[in-house]
């Protein structure tokens, strides 16, 4: 016989206390949150909540982006915000504030966190107002920002490389792949599938047999004749980091390490035959792949181009010309 589950009715004070009791231990890594609904910044992780009737929660009608906070500066913030605004337009979500105000709020929330090394993620949702499909019921769109500790990948991933699989999860249709929306179920399933098969990540393949992208990062290859190749962005997310890395890679052409940089379709078989493969993203940076579907990639070790591109990325992230200072003292950049 099953036991009776008690569901007491809580008053406001009891509800807030329960929130603090059930907040998970990892929440110590959540440093600050802005909510346009509350028009302010919260520093208590237990109160970093989103209304259940927000259409981003129950319908996935929301978009997001992330910027890396490095040495007190937001790397490529404006490039990420530009993509964010593009996603909002495609998702037909009106802005609750002027784009300049949104940018200033991202900076203010970063400053309020007191952190100099973190991730800063921001969301735009259709907003709260009900549980139907129609966003017309939403009272207004909502903007949220959270500053949290960046979960760095193990150093071994860069020293020794990682394993990937060809995922059986269907790739998103091109329109939805180009919108950085909160619908990340396919991306989650790719990671779950990969780990079940003893790998760290999976690669989406489109209906034509062409390489798409990783779970939440872009894919690039170095051919055996030293050409850097990556898929075009007409059917996958346009990666801020892979575009920057491709620009940085021109220096390797000048040094003779690369012959060319090509953005074009890559058949699965061509990817398997590459000399090097790496995953590129704002958190992965340039991560070498040494095994794909149980077969060695190249010579089965991280290649020299991946190492050099990662070094170029680190130097670029340190360059103030490509980042925006966080106004910890209240002064604008």
VEXDREN-2710 file (C-alpha; in Angstrom, 1 decimal):
% VEXDREN-2710
k/r/px/py/pz
1/UNK/0.0/0.0/0.0
2/UNK/1.4/3.4/-1.0
3/UNK/2.0/6.1/1.6
4/UNK/0.1/9.3/1.5
5/UNK/2.1/12.2/0.2
6/UNK/1.6/15.4/2.2
7/UNK/1.2/18.6/0.3
8/UNK/0.8/21.4/2.8
9/UNK/-0.3/24.9/1.7
10/UNK/2.7/27.2/2.3
11/UNK/2.5/30.9/3.1
12/UNK/4.9/33.3/1.4
13/UNK/7.5/33.1/4.2
14/UNK/7.4/29.3/4.3
15/UNK/7.7/29.1/0.5
16/UNK/10.8/31.2/0.5
17/UNK/12.3/29.2/3.3
18/UNK/11.6/26.0/1.5
19/UNK/13.3/27.4/-1.6
20/UNK/16.4/28.0/0.4
21/UNK/16.3/24.5/1.9
22/UNK/16.0/22.7/-1.4
23/UNK/18.5/24.8/-3.4
24/UNK/21.1/22.4/-4.7
25/UNK/24.7/22.4/-3.7
26/UNK/25.9/23.5/-7.1
27/UNK/23.9/26.7/-6.7
28/UNK/26.9/28.1/-4.9
29/UNK/28.3/28.6/-8.4
30/UNK/25.4/30.9/-9.3
31/UNK/26.6/34.4/-8.5
32/UNK/24.0/36.9/-9.8
33/UNK/20.8/37.0/-11.8
34/UNK/18.9/39.8/-13.4
35/UNK/15.2/39.6/-14.1
36/UNK/13.3/42.2/-16.2
37/UNK/10.1/41.1/-14.4
38/UNK/11.6/42.2/-11.1
39/UNK/13.6/44.9/-12.7
40/UNK/16.6/44.1/-10.5
41/UNK/19.5/41.8/-9.7
42/UNK/19.3/38.9/-7.3
43/UNK/22.3/37.3/-5.5
44/UNK/20.5/34.6/-3.5
45/UNK/20.5/31.5/-5.7
46/UNK/17.3/30.3/-4.1
47/UNK/15.5/33.2/-5.6
48/UNK/16.9/32.9/-9.1
49/UNK/13.6/31.6/-10.5
50/UNK/11.5/31.9/-13.6
51/UNK/7.7/31.8/-13.5
52/UNK/6.2/28.5/-14.6
53/UNK/3.8/30.3/-16.9
54/UNK/6.7/31.9/-18.8
55/UNK/6.3/30.6/-22.3
56/UNK/10.1/29.8/-22.4
57/UNK/9.5/27.2/-19.7
58/UNK/6.4/25.3/-21.0
59/UNK/6.6/26.1/-24.8
60/UNK/10.3/26.7/-25.4
61/UNK/9.5/30.1/-26.8
62/UNK/12.8/31.7/-25.8
63/UNK/16.3/32.4/-27.1
64/UNK/19.6/32.7/-25.4
65/UNK/23.3/33.3/-25.8
66/UNK/26.5/33.1/-23.6
67/UNK/29.6/35.3/-23.3
68/UNK/32.8/34.3/-21.5
69/UNK/34.0/36.5/-18.7
70/UNK/37.8/36.4/-18.8
71/UNK/40.0/38.5/-16.5
72/UNK/37.1/40.8/-15.9
73/UNK/36.2/41.3/-19.6
74/UNK/33.4/39.8/-21.7
75/UNK/35.1/38.2/-24.7
76/UNK/33.3/39.0/-28.0
77/UNK/30.3/40.3/-26.2
78/UNK/29.0/42.4/-29.0
79/UNK/29.2/39.6/-31.5
80/UNK/27.2/37.3/-29.2
81/UNK/24.6/40.0/-28.6
82/UNK/24.3/40.6/-32.4
83/UNK/23.5/36.8/-32.8
84/UNK/21.2/37.0/-29.8
85/UNK/19.1/39.8/-31.4
86/UNK/19.0/37.9/-34.6
87/UNK/17.6/34.8/-32.9
88/UNK/15.0/37.0/-31.1
89/UNK/13.9/38.3/-34.5
90/UNK/13.6/34.9/-36.0
91/UNK/11.7/33.7/-32.9
92/UNK/9.4/36.7/-33.1
93/UNK/10.0/37.8/-29.6
94/UNK/9.8/41.6/-29.1
95/UNK/12.6/43.2/-27.0
96/UNK/11.4/44.4/-23.5
97/UNK/14.2/47.0/-23.6
98/UNK/16.4/48.8/-26.1
99/UNK/19.4/46.7/-27.3
100/UNK/21.8/49.2/-25.6
101/UNK/19.9/48.7/-22.3
102/UNK/20.1/44.9/-22.7
103/UNK/23.9/45.2/-23.2
104/UNK/24.3/47.5/-20.1
105/UNK/22.2/45.0/-18.0
106/UNK/24.5/42.2/-19.0
107/UNK/27.5/44.3/-17.9
108/UNK/25.8/45.4/-14.7
109/UNK/24.9/41.9/-13.7
110/UNK/28.4/40.7/-14.4
111/UNK/29.7/43.5/-12.2
112/UNK/27.3/42.7/-9.4
113/UNK/28.5/39.1/-9.4
114/UNK/32.0/40.3/-8.4
115/UNK/33.5/37.5/-10.6
116/UNK/36.3/38.0/-13.0
117/UNK/36.2/34.5/-14.5
118/UNK/32.8/33.1/-15.3
119/UNK/30.1/32.5/-17.9
120/UNK/27.4/35.0/-18.5
121/UNK/24.2/33.6/-20.1
122/UNK/21.2/35.7/-21.0
123/UNK/17.7/34.7/-22.2
124/UNK/14.9/36.5/-23.9
125/UNK/11.5/34.8/-23.5
126/UNK/8.0/35.5/-24.8
127/UNK/7.2/36.1/-21.1
128/UNK/4.6/34.9/-18.6
129/UNK/0.9/35.1/-19.0
130/UNK/-0.6/31.6/-19.3
131/UNK/-0.2/28.0/-20.6
132/UNK/-1.5/28.1/-24.1
133/UNK/0.6/28.2/-27.3
134/UNK/-0.4/31.8/-28.3
135/UNK/2.2/34.3/-27.0
136/UNK/-0.5/37.0/-27.3
137/UNK/-1.5/36.0/-23.8
138/UNK/2.0/37.0/-22.4
139/UNK/2.0/40.2/-20.4
140/UNK/5.4/41.2/-21.9
141/UNK/8.6/39.6/-23.0
142/UNK/11.2/38.9/-20.3
143/UNK/15.0/39.2/-20.2
144/UNK/17.1/37.2/-17.8
145/UNK/20.8/37.2/-17.1
146/UNK/22.8/34.7/-15.0
147/UNK/26.5/34.8/-14.1
148/UNK/27.7/31.4/-13.1
149/UNK/31.0/29.5/-12.7
150/UNK/32.2/28.2/-16.0
151/UNK/32.5/24.4/-15.9
152/UNK/35.9/23.9/-17.6
153/UNK/36.6/20.7/-19.4
154/UNK/39.3/18.5/-18.0
155/UNK/42.8/19.3/-19.2
156/UNK/43.1/15.7/-20.4
157/UNK/40.6/16.5/-23.2
158/UNK/43.1/18.9/-24.7
159/UNK/46.3/16.8/-24.0
160/UNK/44.8/13.5/-25.0
161/UNK/41.8/14.4/-27.1
162/UNK/38.2/13.1/-26.9
163/UNK/36.1/10.5/-28.6
164/UNK/32.9/11.2/-30.6
165/UNK/30.3/9.2/-32.3
166/UNK/28.0/9.8/-35.3
167/UNK/24.7/10.5/-33.6
168/UNK/21.5/8.9/-34.5
169/UNK/19.5/11.9/-33.2
170/UNK/17.9/13.7/-36.1
171/UNK/19.5/17.1/-36.8
172/UNK/17.3/20.2/-36.4
173/UNK/15.7/21.6/-39.6
174/UNK/17.8/24.5/-40.9
175/UNK/15.5/27.3/-39.7
176/UNK/15.4/26.0/-36.1
177/UNK/19.1/25.1/-36.2
178/UNK/20.0/28.8/-37.0
179/UNK/17.9/30.1/-34.1
180/UNK/19.7/29.7/-30.8
181/UNK/16.5/28.8/-28.9
182/UNK/15.9/27.1/-25.6
183/UNK/14.8/23.9/-27.5
184/UNK/17.9/21.9/-26.7
185/UNK/16.3/18.4/-26.4
186/UNK/18.1/17.1/-29.5
187/UNK/21.4/18.5/-28.2
188/UNK/20.9/16.8/-24.8
189/UNK/20.1/13.5/-26.4
190/UNK/23.3/13.6/-28.5
191/UNK/25.3/13.9/-25.3
192/UNK/23.3/11.1/-23.5
193/UNK/23.7/8.9/-26.5
194/UNK/27.5/9.5/-26.8
195/UNK/28.1/8.8/-23.1
196/UNK/26.1/5.6/-23.3
197/UNK/28.6/4.5/-26.1
198/UNK/31.7/5.5/-24.2
199/UNK/32.3/8.8/-26.0
200/UNK/32.3/12.4/-24.9
201/UNK/30.2/13.9/-27.6
202/UNK/28.2/13.2/-30.8
203/UNK/28.1/14.7/-34.3
204/UNK/24.9/15.5/-36.1
205/UNK/24.7/14.3/-39.7
206/UNK/22.2/15.8/-42.0
207/UNK/19.8/14.0/-44.4
208/UNK/22.4/14.2/-47.2
209/UNK/25.1/12.5/-45.2
210/UNK/27.0/15.8/-44.5
211/UNK/28.6/16.7/-41.2
212/UNK/26.5/19.2/-39.3
213/UNK/27.7/20.2/-35.8
214/UNK/28.3/18.8/-32.3
215/UNK/25.9/18.9/-29.4
216/UNK/26.6/22.6/-28.7
217/UNK/29.7/23.4/-30.7
218/UNK/30.9/23.6/-34.3
219/UNK/33.1/21.0/-36.0
220/UNK/36.2/21.7/-38.1
221/UNK/38.8/19.5/-39.8
222/UNK/42.3/19.6/-41.2
223/UNK/42.6/17.5/-44.4
224/UNK/45.7/15.5/-45.1
225/UNK/46.9/18.2/-47.5
226/UNK/46.6/20.8/-44.7
227/UNK/43.3/22.5/-45.6
228/UNK/41.2/23.7/-42.7
229/UNK/37.5/22.9/-43.5
230/UNK/34.3/23.6/-41.7
231/UNK/30.6/23.2/-42.7
232/UNK/28.7/26.3/-43.9
233/UNK/26.1/27.9/-41.6
234/UNK/23.0/27.7/-43.8
235/UNK/21.7/24.7/-41.9
236/UNK/23.5/24.9/-38.5
237/UNK/24.1/27.5/-35.9
238/UNK/26.5/30.2/-36.9
239/UNK/29.3/29.9/-34.4
240/UNK/30.8/33.0/-33.0
241/UNK/34.0/31.2/-31.9
242/UNK/34.5/29.1/-35.1
243/UNK/34.2/32.2/-37.2
244/UNK/36.8/33.9/-35.0
245/UNK/39.1/30.8/-35.0
246/UNK/38.8/30.7/-38.9
247/UNK/40.0/34.3/-38.9
248/UNK/42.9/33.5/-36.6
249/UNK/43.8/30.5/-38.7
250/UNK/44.9/32.9/-41.5
251/UNK/48.1/33.4/-39.5
252/UNK/48.8/29.6/-39.9
253/UNK/48.4/30.1/-43.7
254/UNK/51.0/32.9/-43.5
255/UNK/53.4/30.6/-41.5
256/UNK/52.8/27.7/-44.0
257/UNK/51.1/25.4/-41.4
258/UNK/47.9/25.6/-43.5
259/UNK/47.4/25.8/-47.2
260/UNK/43.8/27.1/-47.2
261/UNK/40.7/27.7/-45.2
262/UNK/37.5/26.4/-46.8
263/UNK/33.8/26.7/-45.7
264/UNK/31.9/23.9/-47.6
265/UNK/29.9/20.8/-47.2
266/UNK/31.8/17.9/-45.6
267/UNK/30.7/14.3/-46.4
268/UNK/30.9/11.9/-43.4
269/UNK/33.5/9.8/-45.2
270/UNK/35.7/12.8/-45.8
271/UNK/35.4/13.7/-42.1
272/UNK/36.5/10.2/-41.1
273/UNK/39.5/10.5/-43.4
274/UNK/40.8/13.9/-42.0
275/UNK/44.2/14.4/-40.5
276/UNK/42.7/16.4/-37.6
277/UNK/39.3/17.1/-36.2
278/UNK/38.3/19.5/-33.4
279/UNK/35.2/20.9/-31.7
280/UNK/35.0/24.7/-31.5
281/UNK/32.8/26.7/-29.2
282/UNK/32.8/29.4/-26.5
283/UNK/33.4/26.8/-23.7
284/UNK/35.2/24.0/-25.7
285/UNK/37.4/26.6/-27.4
286/UNK/39.4/24.3/-29.7
287/UNK/39.1/20.7/-28.5
288/UNK/40.9/17.9/-30.4
289/UNK/39.0/14.7/-31.4
290/UNK/41.2/11.6/-31.6
291/UNK/38.6/8.9/-32.2
292/UNK/35.3/8.9/-34.2
293/UNK/33.0/5.9/-34.2
294/UNK/35.7/3.7/-32.6
295/UNK/38.2/4.5/-35.3
296/UNK/41.3/6.7/-34.8
297/UNK/41.2/10.1/-36.3
298/UNK/44.4/11.0/-38.0
299/UNK/47.2/9.3/-36.0
300/UNK/45.0/9.0/-32.9
301/UNK/46.6/11.9/-31.1
302/UNK/45.8/15.6/-30.9
303/UNK/47.3/17.3/-34.0
304/UNK/49.5/20.3/-34.3
305/UNK/46.9/22.6/-35.9
306/UNK/44.5/22.1/-33.0
307/UNK/47.2/23.0/-30.5
308/UNK/48.2/26.1/-32.5
309/UNK/44.7/27.3/-32.9
310/UNK/44.0/26.9/-29.2
311/UNK/47.1/29.0/-28.5
312/UNK/45.9/31.7/-30.9
313/UNK/42.4/31.6/-29.2
314/UNK/44.0/32.1/-25.8
315/UNK/46.0/35.1/-27.0
316/UNK/43.0/36.6/-28.7
317/UNK/40.9/36.2/-25.5
318/UNK/43.6/38.2/-23.7
319/UNK/43.5/41.0/-26.2
320/UNK/41.3/43.9/-24.9
321/UNK/40.5/44.9/-28.4
322/UNK/38.1/41.9/-28.6
323/UNK/36.4/42.2/-25.3
324/UNK/34.4/44.6/-23.2
325/UNK/35.5/45.6/-19.7
326/UNK/33.0/44.9/-16.9
327/UNK/32.3/48.1/-14.9
328/UNK/33.0/46.8/-11.4
329/UNK/33.5/50.3/-10.2
330/UNK/30.3/51.5/-11.9
331/UNK/32.2/53.1/-14.8
332/UNK/31.3/52.2/-18.3
333/UNK/33.9/50.8/-20.7
END
